[in-house]
Amino acid sequence: MMRKTNLFAVLTAVVALTFTACTNIEDVAMPEQKVLDFSVFANKNTRAAETGSTLKTDGKAFGVWGYSTFETVDTDVFLNQEVKYNGTTSAWEYSPETDEYYLHFYSKKQPDLNWENPKLRQEIYDMMNWWLDQGIAGFRMDVIDLIGKIPDQKIKENGPMLHKYLQEMNEATFGHRDSMTVGECWGATPEVGRLYTDPARKELSMIFQFEQIQLDKKPGGQRWDLKPLYLPDLKCVFSKWQTELEGHGWNSLFWNNHDLPRIVSRWGNDGDYRVLSAKMLATLLHGMKGTPYIYQGEEIGMTNVPFQTIDEFPDIETQNIYQERLKAGFTEEETMYAIRAKARDNARTPMQWNAEKNAGFTEGTPWYRVNPNYKEINVEQALADPESVFYHYQKLIQLRKEHEVMVYGTYQLLFPEDEDLYIYTRTLEEEKWLIVCNFHEKTRKLQCKRAGQVMLSNYADTPAAEKITELRPYEAVIYQMKSWDANHGERGQDHSSDFEADIELV
C-alpha cells in the first residue's frame, strides 16, 4: 500500500506555476500502489500531470507533485480541485517550445506571474520605477487581488500574502512619489476595501469594486442571467461603500469601463431621454465622496450597440459565452438578449469623433464596426451644443474643484426605499448640499421646507429648493442649502437626522 503523507505538508509545498517558474515535464511510469519518486527542482515547485499511466496533462485533469524537505521522501498523487480559467477550461497549459507547463487564469496568451518569487517581484518594481521616472502619474492595477493566489487551495482572490506584497510594492515604488494608484478588485467588500485604501496601511490610493455593476444579475447566476434593475439595491450598495470607507479609505466612482456595457443603456434611457438620463447619472456619481472616473464616450452619452448577430461581436469572451449558453440549453433569443445587454463589446466600439466615415476614428477598417448612431452622437456635435452631456460633465468637475464639500463632505442617504428617486446629502462643517435624482421617466411630486439654491441641474428652469414641487423625467439637481433658518436653529448645528422630515415625497 502507498504510504500516505501529510496532505497539508504537500499542499503547502504547492506554488503557482507561471512562465517564469515552471519545470520540465517528463513521462514517468506510474506503477500501481507504489511510491512515486521524483527529483527536487527549483523553488520547490509543483508539476501538473494527468492521473493515468504517465504524468502528463491533457488539459482536463491533473495530479499534483509535492515533496518534503526530509531526507526520506514519500509522496502521494492527488487530484487537483478543478483549477480553471474563466470558469470553464483548465488553467494549466503545456508549452511545446519550452516543454513546460504554465498557469493562466485568463487567456492562454496571458501567463500568470508567480508573485512568490522575490526576483520576479523586484523585476516588476524596477519596471514601475522606470515608468515613474519618465513622469507618469500612477498605475491602474488590473485584477491586483490575484497576486496572492494559491491555485491548488482554490484561492484565487485575496490570498494570504496579497497585502504584504502591496505594502512591499508601495515601499519599493510609488509610496515615495507624488502618484495615484487604483486596483481592480472584483468581489471586494468594504472591509477589504479599507485594507487596500487606509492611508495608514500604505498600500493603494483606491480600488475599483464592482458590486453596483452586478445588480442586474440573478442571485447565484452568471452576469448573463439578468433580472430587472431595482433602485433601492443601487442605493444600498453605493451607500454602504460611502459610509463604511468614511475615515478609513477612499472610494473610486465609476459607471463605465472597457469591460462593461454603456451605463446610459442600463440605468438610463438611451432613447428619448438619452441626454437627460446621461446627465442625471453623471450628477449622481460626481456628487458622491470619492474620485470620479469617466470612460471614453461616457462624456458624450455613447450607448450600447444594436448588434444583430453573434458574428458582430468580436470579443472572445462573448463568442465563448454564446457557445456555452446554447450548449447549456438557452435559446438563441435568450442568449442574444443577454449578450446585447451585457457584452463588453458595447464599450469597445470606436470613439465617435464626428459624423464622417468611421466616426472620424480611422481612415482604415476598424476592428469593431462603429455604432450606427455616430452621426447624431459624436464629439463634434457635443462641442457645438452648450447643453450637451459633455458640458454638463465640465460643470460637475468645476463644482468639485471649487467646493470642498463635494470632495470631503460626509454622505447621508435619504429615502432608501423609494423606487424612483435617489436623494442624498453632503455635509462639511456648516455647509450642506442636497443631491436629488429621478431615475425614471415619470414625474414625481416633491416639496422641500428648507431653502436652497440650484448649483447645477440638467433642466434649465429648475426652481430653488423651497419652491420645487416636482421632479421631471430624469431630472437631477444639486442644491446648496442654507446653513440655518428660523425653524432649524443656529448656524453650525447638525440637523442631519431631521433633514429627511423636511422633504415630502408623493
VENNORQUI-V959552 format. One record per backbone hydrogen bond with DSSP energy under -0.5 kcal/mol. CO is the residue of the C=O (numbers start at 0). NH is the residue of the N-H. If there is no record, write none. Layout:
CO/NH, CO/NH
//
This chain:
4/6, 5/9, 6/10, 7/11, 8/12, 9/12, 10/13, 16/102, 17/20, 20/17, 22/100, 28/30, 30/33, 34/36, 40/43, 41/44, 46/64, 48/62, 49/51, 52/29, 53/51, 53/55, 58/89, 60/57, 61/79, 62/48, 63/77, 70/72, 71/73, 75/77, 77/63, 79/81, 81/83, 82/90, 84/87, 84/88, 88/84, 90/103, 92/101, 93/95, 94/97, 94/98, 94/99, 98/24, 99/94, 101/92, 102/111, 104/85, 106/109, 111/18, 112/114, 113/116, 115/117, 116/120, 117/121, 118/122, 119/123, 120/124, 121/125, 122/126, 123/127, 124/128, 125/129, 126/130, 127/131, 128/132, 129/133, 130/135, 131/134, 136/179, 138/140, 138/181, 139/141, 140/143, 140/183, 142/145, 143/146, 144/157, 144/158, 145/148, 149/152, 149/154, 150/153, 153/155, 154/149, 158/161, 160/164, 161/165, 162/166, 163/167, 164/168, 165/169, 166/170, 167/171, 168/172, 169/174, 172/175, 173/176, 176/178, 179/138, 180/205, 181/140, 182/184, 182/207, 183/143, 183/144, 184/187, 188/192, 189/193, 190/194, 191/195, 192/196, 193/197, 195/203, 197/200, 197/201, 198/201, 205/182, 206/208, 206/251, 207/184, 209/212, 209/213, 210/213, 211/214, 213/216, 215/226, 217/220, 221/224, 223/225, 224/217, 229/232, 229/233, 230/234, 231/235, 232/236, 233/237, 234/238, 235/239, 236/240, 237/241, 238/242, 239/243, 240/244, 242/245, 244/247, 244/248, 249/206, 250/290, 251/253, 252/292, 256/259, 261/264, 262/265, 262/266, 262/267, 270/273, 272/276, 273/277, 274/278, 275/279, 276/280, 277/281, 278/282, 279/283, 280/284, 281/285, 282/286, 284/287, 287/289, 289/291, 290/252, 294/297, 294/298, 296/299, 296/301, 297/300, 304/306, 308/311, 309/312, 311/313, 314/318, 315/319, 316/320, 317/321, 318/322, 319/323, 320/324, 321/325, 322/326, 323/327, 324/329, 325/328, 330/334, 331/335, 332/336, 333/337, 334/338, 335/339, 336/340, 337/341, 338/342, 342/345, 343/346, 344/347, 350/352, 351/378, 352/379, 355/358, 356/359, 357/360, 358/352, 358/353, 363/365, 370/373, 371/374, 372/375, 372/376, 375/377, 377/381, 378/382, 379/383, 380/384, 381/384, 383/385, 384/387, 387/391, 388/392, 389/393, 390/394, 391/395, 392/396, 393/397, 394/398, 395/399, 396/400, 397/401, 398/402, 402/405, 403/406, 403/407, 403/408, 404/408, 409/426, 411/424, 413/422, 414/417, 419/438, 420/422, 421/436, 422/413, 423/434, 424/411, 425/432, 426/409, 427/430, 430/427, 431/480, 432/425, 433/478, 434/423, 435/476, 436/421, 436/438, 439/473, 443/470, 444/505, 446/503, 450/481, 451/464, 452/479, 455/477, 458/461, 463/466, 463/467, 464/447, 464/467, 468/445, 469/471, 470/443, 471/474, 474/437, 475/457, 476/435, 476/478, 477/454, 477/455, 478/433, 478/480, 479/452, 480/431, 484/487, 488/484, 489/492, 492/494, 494/497, 495/498, 495/499, 497/501, 498/501, 499/502, 501/448, 502/504, 503/446
//
